[in-house]
Amino acid sequence: MDQEMLADQRRLVELVEAEGWDVTDLEISAYDSPWADEDDPEATVTITARKPYESDDGDEGDDREDGDNPFRVN
């Protein structure tokens, strides 16, 4: 794998972590683009990260029932 691609991947992780996220999974895929006529390889980086947020009432736990959750679709 190209060292430049790995350096770019590390830089992306640094940027995500600088914003307070914890990187939990990381994947890089290098390939020749089937859509471009160029011979230069391309890369796709997938970063999975987590960041806890405090609830509006200051309680980190969620003691509410699911019916009160504005993000749950019933």
Summary of the structure (lengths in Angstrom):
residues: 74
radius of gyration: 19.2
end to end distance: 45.3
largest distance: 55.8
contacts: 129
relative contact order: 0.19
helix: 26%
strand: 28%
